């Protein structure tokens, strides 16, 4: 008899000024390594992170420097419920400031997204547990950019320090 496979959509709850990094790892030490990667990359940063154990204890491990973001990260991780997944919530800095450090942690297998946009996680659920199938990051596009849009994009990147004029 075939085992049931269910798909679910989990909306990530976060204030508009909070960015999220969602990923997959394979070890309980992920919590400490993520904490160190973030604090070494951006000293004094405000963040919360949570990691879903895949063990029999089934705990969500939580760390961070901001109590509100720690609580939010823990609640979102529990709602996702996928073993070995992690979520990092932060404000007041760009995910680009820590993304390479996060990706370079040996036990990090995948980073699904780094976004400030509304985020939904598509979950597959079986009798064994849950897994992340993918993400929905922000809204769908409505048109292809024109010449004016290109110029605006270049100017915006320049203002943000990502592109020279």
DOROPA-258633 format. One line per field, with one value per residue (C-alpha): residue in one letter; z, y, x; residue number from 1. Coordinates in nm, 2 decimals, decimal comma. Layout:
// residues N
r = c(A/...)
up = c(Z/...)
north = c(Y/...)
east = c(X/...)
k = c(NUM/...)
This chain:
// residues 165
r = c(X/X/X/X/X/X/X/X/X/X/X/X/X/X/X/X/X/X/X/X/X/X/X/X/X/X/X/X/X/X/X/X/X/X/X/X/X/X/X/X/X/X/X/X/X/X/X/X/X/X/X/X/X/X/X/X/X/X/X/X/X/X/X/X/X/X/X/X/X/X/X/X/X/X/X/X/X/X/X/X/X/X/X/X/X/X/X/X/X/X/X/X/X/X/X/X/X/X/X/X/X/X/X/X/X/X/X/X/X/X/X/X/X/X/X/X/X/X/X/X/X/X/X/X/X/X/X/X/X/X/X/X/X/X/X/X/X/X/X/X/X/X/X/X/X/X/X/X/X/X/X/X/X/X/X/X/X/X/X/X/X/X/X/X/X)
up = c(0,00/-0,09/0,18/0,20/0,08/0,18/0,06/0,28/0,25/0,56/0,56/0,74/1,00/1,03/1,04/0,71/0,82/0,90/0,65/0,64/0,54/0,51/0,47/0,54/0,74/0,90/1,25/1,59/1,59/1,32/1,58/1,73/1,39/1,25/1,56/1,52/1,14/1,19/1,48/1,32/0,99/1,14/1,50/1,72/1,49/1,60/1,49/1,59/1,45/1,49/1,39/1,37/1,51/1,32/1,63/1,85/2,09/1,80/1,95/1,78/1,90/1,92/1,95/1,87/2,01/1,99/2,20/1,96/1,66/1,86/1,94/1,58/1,45/1,69/1,60/1,22/1,25/1,44/1,18/0,90/1,11/0,86/1,02/0,98/0,85/0,99/0,97/1,04/1,10/1,11/1,07/1,01/0,76/0,43/0,40/0,16/0,47/0,61/0,32/0,22/0,58/0,62/0,30/0,40/0,72/0,65/0,77/0,57/0,27/0,11/0,13/-0,01/0,00/0,15/0,13/0,29/0,09/0,21/0,22/0,20/0,23/0,05/0,27/0,18/0,47/0,51/0,81/0,86/0,88/0,68/0,41/0,23/-0,14/-0,23/-0,15/-0,28/-0,24/-0,29/-0,57/-0,93/-1,19/-1,40/-1,70/-1,85/-1,77/-2,03/-2,09/-1,81/-1,57/-1,66/-1,58/-1,25/-1,15/-1,23/-1,03/-0,73/-0,73/-0,74/-0,44/-0,25/-0,33/-0,54/-0,88/-0,99/-1,20)
north = c(0,00/0,34/0,58/0,91/1,22/1,55/1,90/2,20/2,57/2,75/3,13/3,27/3,52/3,83/4,21/4,39/4,51/4,16/3,95/3,57/3,31/2,96/2,66/2,29/2,14/1,81/1,86/2,00/2,21/2,42/2,65/2,74/2,77/2,99/3,21/3,25/3,32/3,59/3,77/3,75/3,89/4,18/4,26/4,39/4,25/4,18/3,84/3,52/3,17/2,83/2,48/2,18/1,87/1,54/1,33/1,15/1,45/1,66/2,00/2,33/2,48/2,86/3,12/3,49/3,83/3,97/3,81/3,90/3,75/3,44/3,38/3,44/3,21/2,94/2,97/2,97/2,67/2,47/2,56/2,44/2,13/1,99/1,80/1,97/2,29/2,63/2,98/3,30/3,62/3,95/4,33/4,64/4,47/4,30/3,92/3,97/4,06/3,70/3,48/3,37/3,29/3,09/2,90/2,82/2,64/2,28/2,13/2,37/2,17/2,42/2,78/2,80/3,18/3,50/3,76/4,05/3,98/3,78/3,41/3,08/2,74/2,44/2,13/1,76/1,55/1,17/0,93/0,98/1,36/1,68/1,82/2,15/2,11/2,47/2,83/3,11/3,43/3,75/3,83/3,71/3,96/4,15/4,26/4,27/4,58/4,85/5,10/5,33/5,04/4,94/5,29/5,30/4,96/5,07/5,39/5,20/4,95/5,24/5,41/5,09/5,06/4,74/4,90/5,18/5,45)
east = c(0,00/0,13/0,22/0,03/0,22/0,08/0,18/0,15/0,22/0,37/0,37/0,67/0,56/0,78/0,76/0,82/1,16/1,29/1,49/1,50/1,75/1,61/1,84/1,91/2,19/2,28/2,41/2,31/2,62/2,46/2,31/2,65/2,82/2,54/2,56/2,93/2,91/2,66/2,82/3,17/3,03/2,82/2,93/2,64/2,38/2,02/1,90/1,73/1,79/1,63/1,72/1,49/1,64/1,57/1,64/1,40/1,39/1,26/1,35/1,38/1,71/1,71/1,99/2,04/2,09/1,73/1,46/1,17/1,36/1,45/1,09/0,98/1,25/1,15/0,78/0,85/1,09/0,83/0,56/0,79/0,88/1,13/1,42/1,76/1,61/1,71/1,58/1,77/1,57/1,76/1,71/1,92/2,16/2,15/2,16/2,45/2,66/2,63/2,53/2,87/2,96/2,64/2,70/3,06/2,96/3,06/2,73/2,51/2,38/2,15/2,03/1,68/1,65/1,77/1,49/1,31/1,00/0,69/0,79/0,61/0,76/0,62/0,64/0,60/0,49/0,50/0,48/0,85/0,84/0,85/1,08/1,12/1,02/1,07/0,99/0,77/0,97/0,77/0,52/0,51/0,64/0,38/0,59/0,94/1,15/1,18/1,47/1,35/1,33/1,69/1,81/1,62/1,77/2,12/2,07/1,93/2,22/2,46/2,28/2,31/2,68/2,64/2,73/2,97/2,82)
k = c(1/2/3/4/5/6/7/8/9/10/11/12/13/14/15/16/17/18/19/20/21/22/23/24/25/26/27/28/29/30/31/32/33/34/35/36/37/38/39/40/41/42/43/44/45/46/47/48/49/50/51/52/53/54/55/56/57/58/59/60/61/62/63/64/65/66/67/68/69/70/71/72/73/74/75/76/77/78/79/80/81/82/83/84/85/86/87/88/89/90/91/92/93/94/95/96/97/98/99/100/101/102/103/104/105/106/107/108/109/110/111/112/113/114/115/116/117/118/119/120/121/122/123/124/125/126/127/128/129/130/131/132/133/134/135/136/137/138/139/140/141/142/143/144/145/146/147/148/149/150/151/152/153/154/155/156/157/158/159/160/161/162/163/164/165)
